[in-house]
Amino acid sequence: MEDSGAILCQISSFKDMLDQVNEEIEANIQVTREIESKIVKCTEIETALAARESEADENRLCASV
């Protein structure tokens, strides 16, 4: 009987460790999502700036002709 009690205690300990690891994974996933969102925003800004730069270049070419 003592062995089964020790095994149950060990299982409970492993479950607690697994729960903690899962919480850390979930937190890391959330951080990753936030980073990905910021990357998308930066990409959108870069695209918009490139379009504006291209438009400005075209305007300069037309003005110099």
Secondary structure, DSSP 8 states (H G I E B T S, - for coil): -HHHHHHHHHHHHHHHHHHHHHHHHHHHHHHHHHHHHHHHHHHHHHHHHHHHHHHHHHHHHHHH-
